[in-house]
């Protein structure tokens, strides 16, 4: 896009130069009009460039917000998986509330600025978060912890895959490190 703008600006400046050359001998008013026309074209070109850069920055910012949302979802699902494996009601309740808060933050991700994989990731993770809240809403301290753990452990790889597909593998994102993943998945072997 930027190369296209440079080409268009160059063509317009060339056209103005040819026009000025063909209109040579001009009085001062005519020269002032040509200079003013060149200034207007330069200002338009500059403003279009600023708008293009602002659009790129907005898309980058929205993508970063989407990645933070996905990273937080991965962390919450991992914590809920761990709480289910330990059959810890207190941890489960706290992490379910955290998941609810993360999902609320995910609803504020500016999807109109996202494109491609980032948009698909946010849409999929929102649906996954809503489903997780629905699955866990009726869970009680004496409920079926094994089914709940299976539910979360099956979805963790999907979240990791979305993060990896957008160039942000969970291994490099804070609380979702290799050690944490080994902790989460180690319980599967004991079942």
NORBELJO-V81545 format. One line per field, one symbol per residue. phi: phi as a letter, one per 40 degrees, with the letter a starting at -180 (. if undefined). A space follows every 50 residues. Layout:
BEGIN
phi = ???
END
This chain:
BEGIN
phi = .cccccccccccccccccccccccdbccccccccccccccccccdccccc ccccccccccccccccccdcccccccccccccccccfcccccccccccdc ccccccccccccccagcccccccccccccccccccccccbdbcccccccc dccccdccccccccccgbcccbbfcccddcccccccccccc
END
